[in-house]
Amino acid sequence: MLAILDYRAGNLTSVKRALDFLQIPCEITNDPNKLHQAQGIIFPGVGAAGSAMQNLQKNNLDQVLKDLVQKNKPLLGICLGCQIILEYSPENNTDTLGIIPGKCAKFNPDLTDDQGLPINIPHMGWNKVQLEKDCLLLKGVDKDAEFYFVHSYYPVPEPEFVIGTTIYGQKFCSIHGRDGLWAVQFHPEKSGRPGLKILQNFYNFCQEINNA
């Protein structure tokens, strides 16, 4: 069973709907016992970094997540979850989880697209991911696949944790982490077949680790 972490940061039902479609057993929960018992954790989120961290800290879920990662529980961060896995976000001047070294940055409104026009912020819509290193999460996903993004901030992890990049006015990190601890800036649950494949790959990994 996969646990979808409930910390009042949105898009939980869309993640569950995608997992239900794939017939992957899952539950939306903030119960530490269920999180520990789950085969893996999906850490989604939309909204602001400051309020998200307050909600995590209020229920001690920040420490629960750190403990789970330290015990090698598989974890997939999505969108805001991708950002607050890092150490700091300038959004609300927020110290974040520090699970992966790095920080977030905001898109510069002076950036332009490939036609020289100012980019829109937030970055909203479909875009490609260029893999910088092999990633189990993208196994079987076409290299030209596009994913759905909605964000004004983006992750800037330490270089060794960069897995995939995307172009939007500049090159930015859109996937970071390591095997068993992944974070994606886009929304796989809203990205059609390629996104569903990512969720399936994550679950397959969780099963293999738990059955080893």
N, C-alpha and C positions, 0 to 999 in steps of 0.2 A: 504494500500500500504506500502511495505517495501522500505526504502531508503538504497542503497548501497553507502557508503561514498566514494567519489572520491577525493583522495589526492595524486594521482600519485604514488601509492605504489603497483601497480600490482594486479593480479588475480581477477580483477573486473568482467571481462566477464565470467570467469568460475563460479563465484558465481551467476551471472545473469542467465547463462545457466541452472544451477541446479534449480533455482527458477522458471524459465520459464517451465521447465519440470514438476514441481509440480503444475503448473498453479497458482502460487502465484504472484499477481501483485507487480511489483517492478520497481525501476528506479535508475540508476547510477547518482548521483548528488553531487555537492558541494554547492548547493544553501541553505543557512540557512533557508529560508522560507519553502522550500520543506522538509527539515530535521525536522523542527518543526511540519509540517502537517502530516508527515508519522506516521503510526501506530507503527513502530519500526525501529531501525537502525542496519544495519549490518556493522561492522567496520573491514574490511579485511586488508590484507597487506602482502607483501613479500619485502625483501630487508633489508636495514640498519636502525637502530633506529635513528641515527643522521639526515639523509636526510628526513626520515619520519616526524620527529618533525619539521624540518625546513619548510616542505611543509604545515603541519597543521598550524603552527604559521603564515606563510606568508598570509594565507587567513582567519586568526582568527578562524579556525575550532577547534583549541584546546579549546578555550573558549566556542564555540558553543556546543561541546560535553559535557563539564563539566556542562553547563547550562541545557542541555537536561537530563542528568543523575540526576541532582538535582531535576528536575521536574518529575522524575520517568518514563521517556521515556524508554521503553525496548531497550536494546542494547546487541548485540552479537559480541564480538571481536574474530577474527580468526587469528591465527599464529602471525605475527608481531603486529597486533591489540591486541592480547592477552597479549603481552609483554609490549607495551607502555601505556596500561591502568594503569600499576604500576608506581612507583615513579622514578625509576632510572634504566638505562641499562649501563653496562660497555662497550657496543658496541658504539664506538665514544664518550665514557664518557658523556652520554646523560641524562639530567634531563627530565623525561617523564611526562605523564599527571597527575599522582597522584590521579586518581579516586579511585583506590584500594590501600591500603597500602602494600608495598613490593617492591622488586627489581627483576632484572634478573641476571642470572649467565650463564657462558659458560661451556659446557661440558669439563671435564678434559680429555686430551688425554691419560692419564695413566689408565683410567678406562678400565675394561675388561668385556666381556660378560660372559654368564653362562658356556662357554667352556674354559674360561681363555684367550681368544684372545682379543687383543686390539680392542676397539670399533672404528668405523668409525665416523668421524665428517665432515659434518653434519650427524645427525640422519636422515636417509632417508629410508622410506618404511613403512610397515604395522606393527602396534603394538596395544596391548590391553590397555584398560583403566579400572582401578579398582576404583569403586565408593567408596568414603570415607563417603558420606552422600547422602541421597535421593536428586534427581535432576529432576525437571520437564522436562528438556531438553533431558534426556535419557529415558523418559517414552516409553515403548514398544520396546526398543533396547535390543537385546540379550546381556547378561553379558559377553559373549565370543566374541562379535563383535570386529573387528579390524578396525583401522582408519589409514589414510595416513598422515605421518609426514614428514616434511622437515625443519630442524632447527638446528642451532649450539648453540643457547641460549635457556634458558627455564625460566619460571616464578617461582619466590619464593615469593608468597604473605604471609601475616601474616597467621598463622595456621587456624584461624577461617574462612578464605575465601577459603581454599582448599576443592574442591569438588571431584576431581578425580586424580588418580596418575597412572604413567606408569613406567615400568622398562626399562632402557637402560643404562647398566653399573652401575646404581644406581636408586633409586626411585626418581622421580621428579614429580612436579605438572603438570598435563596436562589439567585440568579444574579448574577454580577458579571463585569466584564471589558470588552472592546471587540471589534469585529469581528476575527475571527481569533484572539482570545485570550479564551476563555470558561471560566467555572468554575461548576459547578452543585453545590449542597449535597446534592441528592437523587441517587438511583441511576437513571439512564435505562435501564440494562441490566436493571433489575428492575421497570420501570414500564409494561410492556405496550406497546400500540401507540403511545401518545404518546412514551414513552421511545425506542422504536425509530425514530420519526420524527426525533427530535432527533439520534440517531446518524447517520441517513441524511443529514440536513441538514448535519451537520458534514463528512461525507465528500464530499458534493456541493460544498461550499465549498472543500475541499482540492483537489479535481479542477480546479475553475475557476481557482484561484490558480496551480496548477502548470501549467495549460495556457495561461495568459495570455501 
